[in-house]
């Protein structure tokens, strides 16, 4: 089925609005968890005491926040870290939340953003009019993008591609160091040679069935996250920016994959 570009954009915006989960809801959950944790910890809240007592509360906090929570020291402060994805008019955004157990404050930073335009392109080019159909591709993209984040930063990539659903989300890092995925396409599908074909081949992203593994827990999710970590570690030895020097240049939206006509996938 063909989906007109204007219809796809309208459906994407409508789907984001209907399924929105604002950032303030997640932040409110984090504040509730913070208050609960503060009251259950011993009076001594020194760094040494926190290191000893916080691990006892991780499972309960993970259930409260519906996300994996781990302990990390940042700038000499003992912190709890968790990741959560929000949905709204700005697109799908994966955030890192930091609960500072020294100052007892909550902060967050957007790490990966899939824009409404990228979601519309996915719906248009896959020929779907159901916003729910992008759930699995988005979960794939967010997991892989989060795993690729350190590689992008360390090696100075200016643009990057994240494999998902047989295609590629493409974008760049913005001024806030958020990986922004701004479009989706299938390299080479139009018959034109695409530099992204070799990139996808060399990237070698793990193929995992997320149909039952989109939850933050469970054996399938555990296997998926383990495969992402193994994949991210292997990228350090692939020298991707030397093989594909265009990664070090800014991404331009009006490139061949935005202007060429696209056949619909079935």
N, C-alpha and C positions, 0 to 999 in steps of 0.2 A: 504494500500500500504506500502511495506517495503522500507525504505530508508537506504542505506548502510551508515555506519558511516563516511567513507571517503567522500562520496557524500554530506552528511549533513554538514560536516565541510566546504567543499568547497562552498556550497550554503550559509551558514551563513556568511562566510567571504565576499563573493560576495555581498550579501544583505546589509551588513554593509557598504561596500565601496560605493555602488550605492546610498544608502539613507543617506549618511553621512551629518551631520550638525556639523561642527567643533566648538570647544569651542571658537575659535577666533571670529566667527560670532556673538555668543551671547555676548561675551565681548565687541565687537564693538557696538552692540545695546545698551548695558548698558552705554557705554561712551557717545553715542549720547543723551540718556535719561538724563544723568548726566549734560551735557552741557545745554540742553534745560531747565532743572529744575533750574539750577544756574541762568540763565538769567531771569527767571520768578518769582523768589523769591524776596522779598524786600531786600534792601541793608543790613539791619540788619539781619545777619545770626547767631545770638547767639542761644544757645540751646533753650532758652525760645521762641524766634521767630520761630525757626524751628518746635517746638512742636505745635505751634498755626497754622502755615501756611502749613506744609507738607500734612496734611489730605486732603486739597483742591485739591491736585494734584494726589492723588492715582489712581483714575479712569483713568486719561489720561496716567499715567505711565504704568498702567496695560495693556492698549491697545497697547502702544508702544512696550512693552516687551513681549506681548502675554503670560502673567503670572500674577498671583495674587501678588500684592506688599503690604507689610505691614511695619509698623514702629516699631522699637525695639531699646532700648538703650543698647549698648555694651561698657563696660569699660568707662562709662560716655559720650560716643559719641552717638549722635542721628543718627540712621542708617535706611536705607530702605533695606528690605530683599525680595528677590524673588528666586524661584526655577525654574530651567530649565534642560531639559534632552538633552544631546548631543548623537549623533550616529557617530561611527567611527571605526577604526581598533581595538581600545582597547575595543570595545563592546558598550553597552548602559549605559550611566553614568548620574545620577541625581546629579546636583550641587546646592549648596546654594551660591547665589551671595549676597554680602554685599556692598551697596553703603554708604560709610561713609560721612555724610553731615557735618562733622566737618573738616576733612582733604580733602574732595572732591576727594576721591579715590575709586576705585572699586577692590574688592577682591573676590575670589571664593574658594570653597572647595568641592571636590567630596564627596558625602554622600553615594551613592549606585552605585555599578557597577555590571552589568550583563555581564559576560565574553563571548567572542565568543564561547568558548567551551560549556558553559551552553546553549546558543542559538542553537548550533548544536545538543546537546543532546535532546533538546525540539523538534526540527524538526525531528530528527531520531526516537524518541520514540512515537511521535504522528503521524508519517507517512506522513509528509507534505513536499513538495518540493517548496512551495511558502513562501518566506520570509515575505510577508505581513500577513501571518497567525499567526505570533508571536506577532503582534501588541497588541492585547487584552491581552494575557498572560503577556507580558512585562509591560503594563500599570497597570495591577492588582498587579504584583510583586513590582513595584516601589512604588506604593501607600502604600501597606502594609509594605514594608521594611522601608520606611520613618517613618511610624507610630510606628514601632517596635524599631526604632533606640535608643530612650532614655532608653527603657527597657533593651536592650542589654548592653548599657554602664553602667547603674546604677547597674545591677546585675552581671556584669562581665562575660557574656556569651562569650565563645571562639568560638562557632559555633552556627548556627541557621538555621531554615528552613522557607521559605516564601511560603505559599500556592498559587498556580496559575494554572488555567486551569485543575483542577482535580488532579494535582500533586504537586511537591514541588521543589522549587529552594533551594539548600543547599550551604552554604559557611561559611565564618568566617570574622572577622574584621581584616583588615590589619594594618600595622604599622602606617598608616596615619589616622586610625580610620574611614576608609571607609568600609561599609558593602559590601563585595565582594561575589557575588553569582556565584559559579563556576561550578555547574551542575544542572540537572533537572531530576527527576524520579517520579514514582508513588509508594509510599511505599506499600509493600506487593503484588504488581501485579504479581511477579514471583512465588508466593506461599511460599516464604521465609518469616519468621517473621521478621518484621522491627521495630526497636525502634521508628522510625519516625511516625508510625501509631498512637500510643498513643499521641505523641506530636501534630500531626495534630488535633486529636480529642479534646485535652485539649486547644489548641490554639483558636479554634472556630472562625476563621477569617470570617468576614461578606461576604455573597454571594450577590454580586451586579452585575447586567447586565451592562457592560461597553460599549456595542455595540454603544450606542448613547451618552455615558458619558465620552469619553476620552478628551473632550475639557476642558480647564481650567475654563470655566464658564458655566452658564446654570443650570436649576433646577436639572437635573439628576446628574450633577457633584457635586452640592451643597449637595444633599442627600448622595452621595457616600462619600464625605469628612467628613460629619457629622457622618456617620456610622463608619468611620475609627477612628475618635477622640474618639467616645464612646467605641469602641473596645479597643483602646490603653489604655484608662483610666481603663477599667475593668481588664486588664492584671496585674495591680499592685497587685491585690488581689489573683492571681491564684498560686503564688509561683512555677512558672514553673521550676526553676532550682532545687528545692527539689524533684519535681515529676520526673524530667528527668535530673539527674546529669551529663549525658554525654554532656550537653550543656556547661559545664564548662571545657571541654577538647577540644584540638585542633581537627579540622576536618581533616580527611585524605582522599584524593581523591580516593585512591585505596581501598575503602571499598566495602561492598557487593553490593551496588547499582551501582557501576561503573563496576564491573566485571561480574555480573550475566547477562544471556541472557534476553532480554526484549521482550515480545509480543508487537505488534503494536496496538495502540488504534484506534478505528474507531468512 
